[in-house]
């Protein structure tokens, strides 16, 4: 169902917010949907179910523009992306079903718990990777079947999260791609392509049961599409080293934990 909310003064800040989310979404390998949900529910007071569908539609331009930008920079592995996308198709429709079963309060709490767990997971993994003994270990080669099984599993998990919460489901995708030991820039570009398809699948699954606020979508995408164009160009100019990756991971995990706590508190 499509609706048009009445324009509020706060809406005029959304293009700027969307621009920032567009840049960081494409640089971090996601569509920015993770940030749209708390923005819509906590700041603008949009009902959770409406926020899910609105977030999905607002994420689409970022994923589309960002994927094309990364593809032009040769930062996409299409064969690996196809494995994740196949699992994401099933997960997105399963997630949409879950959304229809739970209340708005339960959806906010579930998103908050998911956010905290992912944030803690990134924090612990980053600390573990800093240990000197990890540098001496030689990675084992993955078999073709192992890569397909792992990619399908993580793709399904990402699709389910996208369908349930209206976020990009980036974290399971990135975790899966990291487990396949893909170079960072190709990992981010491939992740964005997977997010694009998962978002399309989730929109299709939600179309007849969810509500889209096109007024909010218009204001958000006015800035996010431009940010998504700038993201891959900025990434190509960055000199990324181990220290930069570690620092970014710590900050990202902290932001996710804070957002999770705010979402749980906002459900009361």
Secondary structure as the mmCIF struct_conf table of DSSP 4:
data_model
#
loop_
_struct_conf.conf_type_id
_struct_conf.id
_struct_conf.beg_label_comp_id
_struct_conf.beg_label_asym_id
_struct_conf.beg_label_seq_id
_struct_conf.end_label_comp_id
_struct_conf.end_label_asym_id
_struct_conf.end_label_seq_id
STRN STRN1 UNK A 2 UNK A 3
HELX_LH_PP_P HELX_LH_PP_P1 UNK A 5 UNK A 7
HELX_RH_3T_P HELX_RH_3T_P1 UNK A 9 UNK A 13
HELX_RH_AL_P HELX_RH_AL_P1 UNK A 14 UNK A 27
TURN_TY1_P TURN_TY1_P1 UNK A 28 UNK A 29
BEND BEND1 UNK A 30 UNK A 30
BEND BEND2 UNK A 32 UNK A 32
HELX_RH_AL_P HELX_RH_AL_P2 UNK A 33 UNK A 38
HELX_RH_PI_P HELX_RH_PI_P1 UNK A 39 UNK A 43
BEND BEND3 UNK A 44 UNK A 44
HELX_RH_AL_P HELX_RH_AL_P3 UNK A 48 UNK A 72
TURN_TY1_P TURN_TY1_P2 UNK A 73 UNK A 74
HELX_RH_AL_P HELX_RH_AL_P4 UNK A 78 UNK A 101
BEND BEND4 UNK A 102 UNK A 102
HELX_RH_AL_P HELX_RH_AL_P5 UNK A 104 UNK A 129
TURN_TY1_P TURN_TY1_P3 UNK A 130 UNK A 130
BEND BEND5 UNK A 131 UNK A 131
HELX_RH_3T_P HELX_RH_3T_P2 UNK A 132 UNK A 136
HELX_LH_PP_P HELX_LH_PP_P2 UNK A 137 UNK A 143
HELX_RH_AL_P HELX_RH_AL_P6 UNK A 144 UNK A 165
BEND BEND6 UNK A 166 UNK A 167
HELX_RH_AL_P HELX_RH_AL_P7 UNK A 170 UNK A 179
TURN_TY1_P TURN_TY1_P4 UNK A 180 UNK A 181
HELX_RH_AL_P HELX_RH_AL_P8 UNK A 184 UNK A 206
TURN_TY1_P TURN_TY1_P5 UNK A 207 UNK A 209
BEND BEND7 UNK A 210 UNK A 210
STRN STRN2 UNK A 212 UNK A 213
HELX_RH_AL_P HELX_RH_AL_P9 UNK A 214 UNK A 237
HELX_RH_AL_P HELX_RH_AL_P10 UNK A 242 UNK A 266
TURN_TY1_P TURN_TY1_P6 UNK A 267 UNK A 267
#
